[in-house]
Every structure is written in C-alpha cells, then in structure tokens.
Amino acid sequence: MQVFEKLSATHFKEKAKEACRIIDLRGLDEFSTFHVPGSLYLNIHQHFEKNINHFVFPDQAILLVINEKDENIIFEKFEKLGFNNIKGVLQGGIHSWSEHGFPLDVVISISAEELMLEINHGHIQILDIRSKNEYDLKHLEDSDNIQLDYLVSDYEMIDKNSEICIMCTNGDESMSLISYLKINGIHNIYHVEGGFKELEESNYFKFEVSPDLN
C-alpha cells in the first residue's frame, strides 16, 4: 500500500495554498466543533464513494485531516477509487493545527428544538436534500426539496443574506454539502443535528405528504 507524506502543521498550511482540496475524514461532531478553514467533510464509513465523486475530481490534489486509527482504511479506499493525487496528511491531526495557533472554523449545528424556535420566528429557510421519494412521503411544512447535485453545481442560487438550514436523512450528507458551500463563500447555513430522523423522533413539528401522494 502506498505511503503518504506526513506534513507538519506549518507545511500543511503552505501546501493548502497550492489549490489543494482539504478533506477532513474525522467524525461529524468533531468536524462541526472545529476544522481547518476550507475543509470538505466526508464520512469514510458511509456512502463514501458516492459523496467523494460529488465534490472532488479524481486527479485533484488532496490534503487529508484524519484520525490516526482510521489511516489504513482511508488509504485503501482512496487507492481503490483512483484518487491518487494525495499530497499529504496533517501530522498530529487537528490538534497539531490548533496548537500552532492557526485559524479554525466551525459549522453551527442546531437541535430539533432550536430549529422549531427558528421556524416559529420565521427567520429561516429550510432546504431538504433527501431524495424526492423520501421528501414526498413526509417532509416539514414550508421546506423546499432541492437535490444535492443541483446545489453543488448551482450554489450561487442560495441567498447569502438569508438564514438557511440544510438537512438530509441523518445529518451526514448535509454536513458534506455545508462544508462545500462554506468553501465557496456561503456561511449563513445551519446544520440539523441528526437530520430528518431526529426531527421525526421529536414532537415539535408538523409534517406533510406531497399532494400527488394523497
């Protein structure tokens, strides 16, 4: 198996200036709490092949932020999928970056209860990126179903002056999309903790079925 270069935080920061895509493969909660600015979040354990192809070109230069325990499976998956232009891995992980005093970014995640309060105050637009079939069967009132592919290619349609909430089934794919939008200068976005599944399990919301299914 190919061995990838371990980069000090300083070297990693310099490499990031060379049009590299930084991919963070730590857990969702870890990424949300703090990450290297300009990082794309991907889950190595769930739908990795589909999601990486949404956001990364096979020949694109890549820098990785990982948890060391996942190193072998990460390298195997990248190699299998043909993503071989990996320029290095952040040595010591995100903690090394933080210890050097380099900037950190966050994603604002809100609970079901917090989302309910935002909706009641009428301050937020909800974008549901689940499949059309899932959305048609059950969705939040006044939410809009927009497919991930569309938002990736036409992210400029998002109003940067409005508060936006993006959700998927379990919170994972929406985090990837939010990280991608932040890379492209869109920061007015909330992430729903646990996704639509979490909303279903709460008692805060009214749900609708699409008219053609009634």
VOGU-3710 file (C-alpha; in Angstrom, 3 decimals, decimal comma):
1> mqvfeklsat> 0,000/0,000/0,000  1,203/3,487/-0,874  2,547/5,562/1,988  1,505/9,208/2,075  3,664/12,021/3,365  3,031/13,286/6,882  3,116/17,077/6,912  3,739/19,327/9,877  1,026/21,894/10,514  3,207/24,621/9,005
11> hfkekakeac> 3,997/22,573/5,891  0,336/21,555/5,582  -0,702/25,203/5,695  1,748/26,076/2,908  0,581/23,136/0,777  -3,035/24,250/1,199  -2,212/27,419/-0,732  -1,456/25,315/-3,834  -5,098/24,794/-4,878  -5,366/21,566/-2,899
21> riidlrglde> -8,711/20,235/-1,694  -8,527/19,686/2,068  -10,656/16,687/3,048  -11,497/16,091/6,708  -12,379/12,456/7,434  -12,923/12,701/11,170  -16,321/12,209/12,774  -19,206/14,565/12,040  -19,288/16,034/15,553  -15,533/16,529/15,550
31> fstfhvpgsl> -15,670/18,366/12,236  -18,585/20,541/13,334  -16,769/21,582/16,520  -13,629/22,763/14,736  -11,765/22,151/11,486  -9,172/23,666/9,183  -10,883/26,505/7,249  -11,719/25,465/3,698  -12,080/21,770/4,550  -14,555/19,395/2,933
41> ylnihqhfek> -16,190/16,942/5,335  -16,649/13,348/4,168  -17,653/10,242/6,108  -15,245/7,420/5,274  -17,718/4,822/6,559  -20,991/5,887/4,890  -21,614/6,390/1,151  -18,023/7,494/0,697  -17,749/6,597/-2,998  -20,916/8,495/-3,928
51> ninhfvfpdq> -20,099/11,558/-1,873  -16,472/11,999/-2,860  -17,490/11,969/-6,510  -19,949/14,792/-5,827  -17,241/17,118/-4,572  -13,790/16,010/-5,769  -12,228/15,333/-9,173  -10,154/12,103/-9,361  -6,969/13,978/-10,336  -7,478/16,831/-7,864
61> aillvinekd> -4,646/17,492/-5,415  -5,775/16,439/-1,931  -4,659/17,098/1,632  -6,107/14,936/4,410  -7,085/15,558/8,021  -7,791/12,233/9,728  -7,882/10,311/12,970  -4,802/8,110/13,020  -6,789/4,970/13,883  -8,589/5,198/10,522
71> eniifekfek> -5,445/5,626/8,451  -5,307/2,191/6,813  -8,937/2,058/5,703  -8,735/5,632/4,412  -5,705/4,954/2,265  -7,218/1,720/0,931  -10,438/3,450/-0,101  -8,695/6,331/-1,837  -6,456/3,932/-3,707  -9,399/1,728/-4,741
81> lgfnnikgvl> -11,343/4,699/-6,108  -8,377/6,063/-8,034  -7,863/9,232/-6,006  -4,084/9,044/-6,024  -3,037/12,691/-6,022  -2,775/12,939/-2,255  -0,149/15,497/-1,278  -0,023/14,649/2,402  -1,700/14,104/5,749  -1,728/16,567/8,645
91> qggihswseh> 0,717/15,099/11,142  -0,715/15,105/14,642  -4,183/15,796/13,280  -6,327/18,806/14,045  -4,770/19,186/17,490  -1,387/19,934/15,925  -3,010/22,604/13,773  -4,703/24,125/16,833  -1,530/24,030/18,927  0,227/26,119/16,266
101> gfpldvvisi> -2,414/28,806/16,736  -3,674/28,536/13,169  -7,267/29,606/12,379  -10,150/27,195/12,975  -13,648/27,145/11,535  -16,918/25,638/12,804  -20,311/24,572/11,491  -23,294/25,757/13,502  -25,436/22,727/14,306  -28,896/23,168/15,789
111> saeelmlein> -31,116/20,708/17,601  -34,705/19,883/16,691  -35,925/22,204/19,440  -33,733/25,061/18,240  -34,962/24,589/14,676  -38,560/24,724/15,891  -37,861/28,072/17,576  -36,266/29,442/14,412  -39,283/28,336/12,355  -41,716/29,916/14,805
121> hghiqildir> -39,882/33,224/14,481  -39,968/32,961/10,684  -36,283/33,631/10,275  -35,091/30,590/8,389  -35,390/28,821/5,024  -35,273/25,009/5,135  -33,641/23,085/2,296  -34,310/19,326/2,400  -31,766/17,464/0,237  -33,205/13,974/0,675
131> skneydlkhl> -34,389/12,126/-2,430  -37,673/13,262/-3,972  -39,299/9,967/-2,953  -38,334/10,444/0,690  -39,457/14,047/0,637  -42,798/13,257/-0,987  -43,607/10,658/1,670  -43,020/13,045/4,579  -41,481/16,471/4,973  -41,617/19,601/7,085
141> edsdniqldy> -44,168/22,234/6,256  -42,711/25,061/4,154  -39,493/23,185/3,390  -38,040/23,035/-0,126  -36,743/19,840/-1,700  -33,544/20,592/-3,644  -31,239/17,816/-4,768  -27,609/17,836/-3,698  -26,292/17,722/-7,278  -28,187/20,890/-8,095
151> lvsdyemidk> -26,845/22,757/-5,078  -23,273/21,644/-5,838  -23,409/22,938/-9,406  -25,643/25,982/-8,786  -24,763/27,060/-5,259  -24,924/30,719/-6,315  -28,717/30,428/-6,193  -28,506/30,452/-2,383  -29,361/33,811/-0,863  -26,341/34,859/1,199
161> nseicimctn> -28,475/37,339/3,118  -30,939/34,750/4,449  -30,536/32,176/7,201  -30,562/28,730/5,624  -30,981/25,319/7,238  -29,896/22,276/5,226  -30,896/18,766/6,248  -30,636/15,235/4,904  -31,731/11,888/6,326  -29,277/11,562/9,213
171> gdesmslisy> -27,194/14,752/9,120  -24,178/13,313/7,324  -24,665/14,304/3,690  -25,897/17,757/4,673  -22,652/18,330/6,610  -20,650/17,496/3,477  -22,719/19,922/1,437  -22,468/22,667/4,049  -18,691/22,303/4,172  -18,596/22,562/0,363
181> lkingihniy> -20,755/25,690/0,392  -18,529/27,267/3,035  -15,522/26,610/0,797  -17,363/28,634/-1,842  -18,064/31,567/0,436  -21,551/30,720/1,730  -21,555/30,785/5,538  -25,143/31,638/6,538  -26,102/27,973/6,929  -27,193/25,805/9,849
191> hveggfkele> -26,847/22,046/10,111  -29,632/19,953/11,691  -28,272/17,539/14,289  -29,375/14,012/13,405  -31,114/15,132/10,216  -34,725/14,364/9,371  -34,683/11,234/11,538  -34,091/13,402/14,593  -36,985/15,672/13,655  -39,322/12,688/13,254
201> esnyfkfevs> -38,469/11,473/16,746  -39,239/14,843/18,320  -42,727/16,186/18,987  -42,095/19,679/17,698  -43,111/19,560/14,043  -45,996/19,157/11,639  -45,234/17,034/8,599  -46,782/16,999/5,144  -47,195/14,478/2,347  -46,822/15,704/-1,229
211> pdln> -50,236/16,354/-2,826  -49,854/13,722/-5,560  -49,494/11,033/-2,858  -52,686/11,963/-1,032
//
